[in-house]
């Protein structure tokens, strides 16, 4: 099996990945255009000094990826980092090493050292966003209920709107990534 560094070397440039999106592209670019990296010299400075690579495991139909990818792209640009993407469904051996609660949840972001070692992982969701999703899903009827699919579809539409427009969620994603990666980079 290839190493994470080998996956990175063969992966698609992230700007190309976003340009090639066929689903949720407009929403993702809306978030990208809205979000500004906070004036956080320490995080960006450490990223610039350590110059890690970022390997993204993603799919363009994913609502979490739609939001998180746009924010992480802004972080990478602010720190002049190289970011590349692989598609989860084409790289099951890779995603199966980074399961979330036993599932192939995405996006997953791997921070790679200059030597290609994984020094941090983040994803698929910021804590505040996870709380929103869990609280919303708790209100769903049982799966056997004839209204389940309708309720779920309405939730997915609302979630996409929240992920696109909710600046608190955007900042939460940034802060979660910052907290996780700053700690890993300062070891």
NUSE-999171 format. One record per residue (C-alpha): residue in three letters; x, y, z. Coordinates in Angstrom, 3 decimals. Example, Ala and Ser with C-alpha at 12.3 -4.5 7.8 and 13.67 -1.06 7.14 Angstrom:
<recs>
+-----+----------+----------+----------+
! res !       c1 !       c2 !       c3 !
+-----+----------+----------+----------+
! ALA !   12.300 !   -4.500 !    7.800 !
! SER !   13.670 !   -1.060 !    7.140 !
+-----+----------+----------+----------+
</recs>
This chain:
<recs>
+-----+----------+----------+----------+
! res !       c1 !       c2 !       c3 !
+-----+----------+----------+----------+
! UNK !    0.000 !    0.000 !    0.000 !
! UNK !    1.297 !    3.492 !   -0.790 !
! UNK !    2.366 !    5.802 !    2.022 !
! UNK !    0.457 !    8.997 !    2.747 !
! UNK !    3.328 !   10.893 !    1.116 !
! UNK !    2.944 !    8.796 !   -2.039 !
! UNK !   -0.786 !    9.510 !   -2.055 !
! UNK !    0.051 !   13.198 !   -1.686 !
! UNK !    2.528 !   13.138 !   -4.565 !
! UNK !   -0.053 !   11.565 !   -6.886 !
! UNK !   -3.003 !   13.628 !   -5.633 !
! UNK !   -4.780 !   16.426 !   -7.438 !
! UNK !   -3.785 !   20.009 !   -6.651 !
! UNK !   -6.502 !   21.360 !   -4.392 !
! UNK !   -7.285 !   24.352 !   -6.579 !
! UNK !   -7.872 !   21.905 !   -9.442 !
! UNK !  -10.054 !   19.722 !   -7.220 !
! UNK !  -12.306 !   22.685 !   -6.398 !
! UNK !  -12.408 !   23.805 !  -10.027 !
! UNK !  -13.425 !   20.267 !  -11.049 !
! UNK !  -16.248 !   19.963 !   -8.513 !
! UNK !  -19.588 !   18.928 !   -9.996 !
! UNK !  -21.657 !   18.984 !   -6.783 !
! UNK !  -21.849 !   21.753 !   -4.137 !
! UNK !  -19.276 !   23.784 !   -6.074 !
! UNK !  -21.197 !   27.061 !   -5.912 !
! UNK !  -21.745 !   26.722 !   -2.150 !
! UNK !  -18.115 !   25.790 !   -1.521 !
! UNK !  -16.841 !   28.799 !   -3.470 !
! UNK !  -19.356 !   31.006 !   -1.647 !
! UNK !  -17.804 !   29.930 !    1.675 !
! UNK !  -14.299 !   30.325 !    0.249 !
! UNK !  -15.096 !   33.878 !   -0.898 !
! UNK !  -16.729 !   34.832 !    2.435 !
! UNK !  -14.199 !   33.400 !    4.870 !
! UNK !  -11.228 !   35.414 !    6.037 !
! UNK !   -8.500 !   33.787 !    8.079 !
! UNK !   -8.467 !   35.518 !   11.472 !
! UNK !   -5.469 !   37.687 !   12.246 !
! UNK !   -3.670 !   34.880 !   14.020 !
! UNK !    0.030 !   35.367 !   13.583 !
! UNK !    1.070 !   32.414 !   15.773 !
! UNK !   -0.799 !   29.695 !   13.830 !
! UNK !    0.063 !   31.005 !   10.381 !
! UNK !    3.671 !   31.683 !   11.431 !
! UNK !    4.109 !   28.131 !   12.743 !
! UNK !    2.555 !   26.708 !    9.573 !
! UNK !    4.938 !   28.775 !    7.451 !
! UNK !    7.959 !   27.701 !    9.523 !
! UNK !    7.128 !   23.983 !    9.523 !
! UNK !    5.803 !   23.999 !    5.918 !
! UNK !    3.769 !   20.797 !    6.176 !
! UNK !    1.814 !   19.377 !    3.266 !
! UNK !   -1.926 !   18.809 !    3.549 !
! UNK !   -3.524 !   15.692 !    2.086 !
! UNK !   -7.307 !   15.933 !    1.844 !
! UNK !   -9.512 !   12.844 !    1.601 !
! UNK !  -12.815 !   14.099 !    0.238 !
! UNK !  -15.738 !   13.904 !   -2.200 !
! UNK !  -17.519 !   16.910 !   -3.679 !
! UNK !  -21.030 !   15.715 !   -2.754 !
! UNK !  -20.221 !   15.919 !    0.977 !
! UNK !  -21.684 !   18.865 !    2.906 !
! UNK !  -18.928 !   18.829 !    5.526 !
! UNK !  -16.303 !   18.859 !    2.767 !
! UNK !  -18.133 !   21.708 !    1.053 !
! UNK !  -17.596 !   23.904 !    4.114 !
! UNK !  -14.345 !   22.594 !    5.592 !
! UNK !  -12.410 !   22.393 !    2.322 !
! UNK !  -13.060 !   26.050 !    1.541 !
! UNK !  -11.874 !   27.131 !    4.992 !
! UNK !   -8.794 !   24.933 !    4.948 !
! UNK !   -7.898 !   26.213 !    1.490 !
! UNK !   -7.864 !   29.751 !    2.931 !
! UNK !   -5.588 !   28.605 !    5.774 !
! UNK !   -3.240 !   26.879 !    3.324 !
! UNK !   -3.092 !   29.969 !    1.124 !
! UNK !   -2.390 !   32.243 !    4.100 !
! UNK !    0.563 !   30.037 !    5.076 !
! UNK !    1.726 !   29.232 !    1.505 !
! UNK !    1.186 !   25.493 !    2.020 !
! UNK !    0.693 !   22.877 !   -0.634 !
! UNK !   -2.659 !   21.135 !   -0.374 !
! UNK !   -3.767 !   18.190 !   -2.506 !
! UNK !   -6.889 !   16.050 !   -2.659 !
! UNK !   -7.733 !   12.411 !   -3.219 !
! UNK !  -11.227 !   11.065 !   -3.671 !
! UNK !  -12.350 !    8.829 !   -0.826 !
! UNK !  -14.262 !    6.378 !   -2.994 !
! UNK !  -11.231 !    5.800 !   -5.236 !
! UNK !   -8.865 !    5.372 !   -2.256 !
! UNK !  -10.554 !    3.000 !    0.158 !
! UNK !   -7.240 !    1.611 !    1.471 !
! UNK !   -6.301 !    5.125 !    2.575 !
! UNK !   -9.625 !    6.147 !    4.133 !
! UNK !   -9.870 !    2.800 !    5.920 !
! UNK !   -6.817 !    3.817 !    7.962 !
! UNK !   -8.659 !    6.951 !    9.157 !
! UNK !  -12.168 !    5.764 !   10.022 !
! UNK !  -14.405 !    7.879 !   12.253 !
! UNK !  -16.457 !    5.743 !   14.639 !
! UNK !  -15.958 !    2.837 !   12.231 !
! UNK !  -17.202 !    4.796 !    9.196 !
! UNK !  -15.583 !    6.360 !    6.148 !
! UNK !  -16.584 !    9.887 !    7.178 !
! UNK !  -15.081 !   12.759 !    5.233 !
! UNK !  -13.388 !   15.088 !    4.859 !
! UNK !  -10.226 !   13.903 !    6.566 !
! UNK !   -7.190 !   16.181 !    6.550 !
! UNK !   -3.723 !   14.752 !    7.056 !
! UNK !   -0.913 !   17.098 !    7.968 !
! UNK !    2.333 !   15.659 !    6.620 !
! UNK !    5.806 !   16.626 !    7.784 !
! UNK !    8.570 !   17.454 !    5.318 !
! UNK !    9.551 !   13.778 !    5.641 !
! UNK !    6.033 !   12.673 !    4.663 !
! UNK !    4.991 !   11.435 !    8.096 !
! UNK !    1.471 !   12.095 !    9.356 !
! UNK !    1.828 !   14.546 !   12.227 !
! UNK !   -1.846 !   15.400 !   12.647 !
! UNK !   -5.296 !   14.408 !   11.422 !
! UNK !   -8.422 !   16.518 !   11.506 !
! UNK !  -11.969 !   15.896 !   10.390 !
! UNK !  -14.655 !   15.337 !    9.577 !
! UNK !  -16.368 !   18.013 !   11.730 !
! UNK !  -15.750 !   20.770 !   14.227 !
! UNK !  -17.276 !   20.078 !   17.650 !
! UNK !  -19.852 !   22.895 !   17.379 !
! UNK !  -20.984 !   21.632 !   13.963 !
! UNK !  -21.188 !   18.064 !   15.286 !
! UNK !  -23.473 !   19.248 !   18.117 !
! UNK !  -25.768 !   20.963 !   15.586 !
! UNK !  -25.979 !   17.807 !   13.455 !
! UNK !  -26.565 !   15.484 !   16.417 !
! UNK !  -29.241 !   17.727 !   17.955 !
! UNK !  -31.001 !   17.997 !   14.594 !
! UNK !  -30.863 !   14.251 !   13.919 !
! UNK !  -32.245 !   13.507 !   17.382 !
! UNK !  -35.509 !   15.089 !   16.191 !
! UNK !  -35.833 !   12.706 !   13.218 !
! UNK !  -38.610 !   10.119 !   13.318 !
! UNK !  -37.551 !    6.438 !   13.382 !
! UNK !  -36.215 !    5.113 !   10.039 !
! UNK !  -39.339 !    2.964 !    9.656 !
! UNK !  -41.528 !    6.077 !    9.812 !
! UNK !  -42.955 !    6.941 !    6.365 !
! UNK !  -41.901 !   10.592 !    6.842 !
! UNK !  -38.250 !    9.755 !    7.638 !
! UNK !  -36.884 !   10.314 !    4.125 !
! UNK !  -38.772 !   13.592 !    3.753 !
! UNK !  -37.511 !   14.865 !    7.136 !
! UNK !  -33.954 !   13.795 !    6.311 !
! UNK !  -34.043 !   15.482 !    2.895 !
! UNK !  -35.318 !   18.733 !    4.449 !
! UNK !  -32.556 !   18.539 !    7.058 !
! UNK !  -29.862 !   18.066 !    4.393 !
! UNK !  -31.151 !   21.152 !    2.570 !
! UNK !  -31.158 !   23.165 !    5.815 !
! UNK !  -27.712 !   21.845 !    6.737 !
! UNK !  -26.290 !   22.917 !    3.373 !
! UNK !  -27.716 !   26.411 !    3.933 !
! UNK !  -26.297 !   26.572 !    7.487 !
! UNK !  -22.892 !   25.321 !    6.333 !
! UNK !  -22.851 !   27.886 !    3.543 !
! UNK !  -24.048 !   30.931 !    5.491 !
! UNK !  -23.275 !   30.372 !    9.197 !
! UNK !  -20.097 !   32.328 !    9.903 !
! UNK !  -19.967 !   30.912 !   13.454 !
! UNK !  -19.640 !   27.440 !   11.955 !
! UNK !  -16.862 !   28.681 !    9.648 !
! UNK !  -14.958 !   30.133 !   12.593 !
! UNK !  -15.537 !   26.934 !   14.592 !
! UNK !  -13.931 !   24.900 !   11.813 !
! UNK !  -10.966 !   27.266 !   11.730 !
! UNK !  -10.549 !   27.183 !   15.515 !
! UNK !  -10.781 !   23.380 !   15.700 !
! UNK !   -8.170 !   22.951 !   12.968 !
! UNK !   -5.970 !   25.596 !   14.601 !
! UNK !   -6.177 !   23.959 !   18.022 !
! UNK !   -5.413 !   20.477 !   16.722 !
! UNK !   -2.626 !   21.383 !   14.332 !
! UNK !   -0.893 !   24.037 !   16.438 !
! UNK !   -0.511 !   21.500 !   19.229 !
! UNK !    0.887 !   18.869 !   16.823 !
! UNK !    3.266 !   21.317 !   15.132 !
! UNK !    4.705 !   22.591 !   18.407 !
! UNK !    5.778 !   19.143 !   19.644 !
+-----+----------+----------+----------+
</recs>
